[in-house]
Amino acid sequence: MTVEIDQECYDVMTLCACEALRRTSRAVTALYQESLRASGVRATQLPILVAAKVIGAVPVSLLAAALVMDRTTLTRNLKALEHDGIVTLEPDEDRRVRLVVLTPRGLEALAAALDGWRAAQVRVEALFGQARVHDLVAELGALTAATQT
């Protein structure tokens, strides 16, 4: 029994897509976080701001779906961003729906964060290769789509 468990544990550490992605995510997030530090925007917040800018005033549920994020996790992140004056949560015509809207301060924070993002992106592409990064992002997108069926 112990031999089987040991082999399965080894498999988790060496073959598991989830473990490999989470380990890589932690390392890559730390690199981007360092580049974003001066902007005051966290690496976990940047995609929220980008999506809110690209989509415009967006319902929380649609934003969560677009980011493939649990609504509870998104709501927790939005509360911090709202507290900092970066987004507002405004009622839609349907009062049950809340819209995420970037504030003028949020647009400034996004612009500063994009400077840090560019620096991190250039560094990752230099370390790993631009073509490999682009291929990796495409493959990760395909894996995301495949796991959502």
HURAMO-V557792 format. One record per residue. N is the residue number from 1. RES is the residue in three letters. OMEGA is omega in whole degrees, -180 to 180 (NA if undefined). Layout:
N&RES&OMEGA + N&RES&OMEGA
This chain:
1&MET&-180 + 2&THR&179 + 3&VAL&179 + 4&GLU&179 + 5&ILE&178 + 6&ASP&179 + 7&GLN&180 + 8&GLU&176 + 9&CYS&176 + 10&TYR&179 + 11&ASP&178 + 12&VAL&-178 + 13&MET&-174 + 14&THR&-174 + 15&LEU&-172 + 16&CYS&179 + 17&ALA&-179 + 18&CYS&-180 + 19&GLU&-180 + 20&ALA&179 + 21&LEU&-180 + 22&ARG&179 + 23&ARG&179 + 24&THR&179 + 25&SER&179 + 26&ARG&-179 + 27&ALA&-178 + 28&VAL&178 + 29&THR&179 + 30&ALA&179 + 31&LEU&179 + 32&TYR&-179 + 33&GLN&179 + 34&GLU&180 + 35&SER&-179 + 36&LEU&-171 + 37&ARG&-176 + 38&ALA&-178 + 39&SER&-175 + 40&GLY&178 + 41&VAL&179 + 42&ARG&179 + 43&ALA&179 + 44&THR&-180 + 45&GLN&-175 + 46&LEU&180 + 47&PRO&178 + 48&ILE&180 + 49&LEU&179 + 50&VAL&-179 + 51&ALA&179 + 52&ALA&177 + 53&LYS&-177 + 54&VAL&-176 + 55&ILE&-174 + 56&GLY&179 + 57&ALA&-170 + 58&VAL&175 + 59&PRO&-179 + 60&VAL&-177 + 61&SER&178 + 62&LEU&178 + 63&LEU&178 + 64&ALA&179 + 65&ALA&-180 + 66&ALA&-178 + 67&LEU&-176 + 68&VAL&-175 + 69&MET&174 + 70&ASP&-177 + 71&ARG&179 + 72&THR&178 + 73&THR&178 + 74&LEU&-179 + 75&THR&178 + 76&ARG&178 + 77&ASN&-179 + 78&LEU&179 + 79&LYS&179 + 80&ALA&179 + 81&LEU&178 + 82&GLU&178 + 83&HIS&-179 + 84&ASP&179 + 85&GLY&-177 + 86&ILE&174 + 87&VAL&168 + 88&THR&174 + 89&LEU&-175 + 90&GLU&177 + 91&PRO&175 + 92&ASP&173 + 93&GLU&172 + 94&ASP&-173 + 95&ARG&179 + 96&ARG&-176 + 97&VAL&175 + 98&ARG&180 + 99&LEU&175 + 100&VAL&-178 + 101&VAL&174 + 102&LEU&176 + 103&THR&173 + 104&PRO&176 + 105&ARG&178 + 106&GLY&177 + 107&LEU&177 + 108&GLU&179 + 109&ALA&178 + 110&LEU&179 + 111&ALA&178 + 112&ALA&-180 + 113&ALA&180 + 114&LEU&174 + 115&ASP&178 + 116&GLY&179 + 117&TRP&180 + 118&ARG&180 + 119&ALA&179 + 120&ALA&-179 + 121&GLN&178 + 122&VAL&-180 + 123&ARG&180 + 124&VAL&179 + 125&GLU&177 + 126&ALA&-179 + 127&LEU&-171 + 128&PHE&-178 + 129&GLY&-177 + 130&GLN&-180 + 131&ALA&179 + 132&ARG&177 + 133&VAL&-179 + 134&HIS&177 + 135&ASP&179 + 136&LEU&179 + 137&VAL&178 + 138&ALA&179 + 139&GLU&178 + 140&LEU&175 + 141&GLY&178 + 142&ALA&178 + 143&LEU&176 + 144&THR&-180 + 145&ALA&-178 + 146&ALA&-177 + 147&THR&-180 + 148&GLN&-179 + 149&THR&NA
